[in-house]
């Protein structure tokens, strides 16, 4: 399947966008913390992170037997750079709207 099609399919899910926004805000984070803070089941969080990892948006690493995730460097691929920029823009706009209320 074409990479761009896989990428858009991966981003066509609210939970995955929330995970990306969370990682943009918090940096490298343990999977349990992501699931707890976003109030989603651990299995759902894990499945969505694996989908994002498959399209090279997030990177995982194991530290002391625990899985940590972070946004993969967006400068490595032109699609990721543009998409992460759009998500960052949406994230900033969403939270600036909340703070004005």
C-alpha positions, 0 to 999 in steps of 0.5 A: 500500500502506498505510504501516503495512503497508510499515513492518512489512514493512521491519522484518520482517528481521533485517539491517534491525533490525541496521542500525537498531541500528547507526545508533542506536549510531553515528549518521551513518555511511558505507555502507561502514562499516556493511556492513563492521562488520555483516559484510554485502555492500555490495549487501545493505546498500545494498538494506536501507538503501533499504528503510528509507529508503522507509519514512522510518526512515533518511535518506541524504545525500551528502558528498564523493560518499559516501553517509552514513545516519542515523536520521531524526528519530523525533519527525516521525512517531508510528509512527517514534517508537514503533518507534525506541523499541522498537528502542532498548529491544531494543538496550539489553536485548540488550547489557546481557545480553551484558555480564553474561556 
